[in-house]
Amino acid sequence: MCRPELLQIAGPLPRLDALFPVAAGLFAAAVGYGAVQLLRRPVAERPWQAAVLQVTALLFFLPVFLFDSPYAAVAGLTVAHGFQYLVMMSLVAGGGAAGRIPRWTALALLLNIALLLGVVLNLASHLHGGGPAERALYGAYLGAVMAHFVVDAGLWRLRDEFPRAFLRERLPYLLR
């Protein structure tokens, strides 16, 4: 909203350029406050896994303030989302009670699935200009991306008992 020209939005828009430094200051203050709250927790209640998750959450929107290009900012947010999700899923795959498959096996399986699906999605993401079969694969790619958001919204809804119990078992330091 502060810099609509970055998004190539034309038209008579109110000039809000002066709000960008205010937004950056508020972001810095929020990150600082979050860091202080993290450091105020006793070390016993601040395992490194929880600290990594909190730091990735605090710095998530940093690309918006670092880049002048909207494409670089969105790419940065995309990378931040992917990194945050990979950290969270790695902790879920490696956490929890013993008796499941070994931790390193679970992490290796997760990494291989992520890499394989990433390659497939990357290949499908460039098919929008091809023939009917390629466009159908591109449509399937787009549907998979959108379905990911819908499925994630349901799986991580912490007000429901199953996600809370699942995360409490695997990441007890995350939920009190």
DASULJO-V928309 format. One record per residue. N is the residue number from 1. RES is the residue in one small letter. NEAR is the number of other C-alpha atoms within 10 Angstrom. Layout:
n={N | N}
res={RES | RES}
near={NEAR | NEAR}
//
This chain:
n={1 | 2 | 3 | 4 | 5 | 6 | 7 | 8 | 9 | 10 | 11 | 12 | 13 | 14 | 15 | 16 | 17 | 18 | 19 | 20 | 21 | 22 | 23 | 24 | 25 | 26 | 27 | 28 | 29 | 30 | 31 | 32 | 33 | 34 | 35 | 36 | 37 | 38 | 39 | 40 | 41 | 42 | 43 | 44 | 45 | 46 | 47 | 48 | 49 | 50 | 51 | 52 | 53 | 54 | 55 | 56 | 57 | 58 | 59 | 60 | 61 | 62 | 63 | 64 | 65 | 66 | 67 | 68 | 69 | 70 | 71 | 72 | 73 | 74 | 75 | 76 | 77 | 78 | 79 | 80 | 81 | 82 | 83 | 84 | 85 | 86 | 87 | 88 | 89 | 90 | 91 | 92 | 93 | 94 | 95 | 96 | 97 | 98 | 99 | 100 | 101 | 102 | 103 | 104 | 105 | 106 | 107 | 108 | 109 | 110 | 111 | 112 | 113 | 114 | 115 | 116 | 117 | 118 | 119 | 120 | 121 | 122 | 123 | 124 | 125 | 126 | 127 | 128 | 129 | 130 | 131 | 132 | 133 | 134 | 135 | 136 | 137 | 138 | 139 | 140 | 141 | 142 | 143 | 144 | 145 | 146 | 147 | 148 | 149 | 150 | 151 | 152 | 153 | 154 | 155 | 156 | 157 | 158 | 159 | 160 | 161 | 162 | 163 | 164 | 165 | 166 | 167 | 168 | 169 | 170 | 171 | 172 | 173 | 174 | 175 | 176}
res={m | c | r | p | e | l | l | q | i | a | g | p | l | p | r | l | d | a | l | f | p | v | a | a | g | l | f | a | a | a | v | g | y | g | a | v | q | l | l | r | r | p | v | a | e | r | p | w | q | a | a | v | l | q | v | t | a | l | l | f | f | l | p | v | f | l | f | d | s | p | y | a | a | v | a | g | l | t | v | a | h | g | f | q | y | l | v | m | m | s | l | v | a | g | g | g | a | a | g | r | i | p | r | w | t | a | l | a | l | l | l | n | i | a | l | l | l | g | v | v | l | n | l | a | s | h | l | h | g | g | g | p | a | e | r | a | l | y | g | a | y | l | g | a | v | m | a | h | f | v | v | d | a | g | l | w | r | l | r | d | e | f | p | r | a | f | l | r | e | r | l | p | y | l | l | r}
near={13 | 15 | 16 | 16 | 12 | 12 | 11 | 9 | 10 | 8 | 8 | 6 | 10 | 9 | 11 | 11 | 12 | 10 | 13 | 14 | 12 | 12 | 13 | 15 | 12 | 12 | 17 | 15 | 12 | 14 | 18 | 13 | 13 | 16 | 15 | 11 | 10 | 17 | 12 | 11 | 11 | 9 | 10 | 7 | 13 | 16 | 13 | 11 | 14 | 19 | 16 | 15 | 16 | 17 | 15 | 17 | 15 | 18 | 15 | 19 | 17 | 17 | 20 | 17 | 13 | 12 | 13 | 12 | 13 | 17 | 12 | 14 | 18 | 15 | 14 | 19 | 18 | 14 | 14 | 19 | 16 | 12 | 14 | 19 | 14 | 15 | 16 | 17 | 15 | 17 | 19 | 18 | 21 | 21 | 18 | 17 | 8 | 8 | 6 | 10 | 11 | 11 | 17 | 11 | 12 | 17 | 19 | 14 | 13 | 17 | 15 | 12 | 12 | 13 | 12 | 12 | 12 | 12 | 12 | 12 | 18 | 12 | 13 | 19 | 17 | 14 | 18 | 16 | 9 | 12 | 9 | 11 | 11 | 16 | 17 | 15 | 19 | 21 | 16 | 15 | 21 | 15 | 11 | 13 | 12 | 11 | 12 | 11 | 11 | 11 | 10 | 10 | 11 | 11 | 14 | 14 | 12 | 15 | 8 | 11 | 9 | 13 | 15 | 17 | 14 | 16 | 19 | 15 | 15 | 16 | 21 | 15 | 16 | 16 | 12 | 6}
//
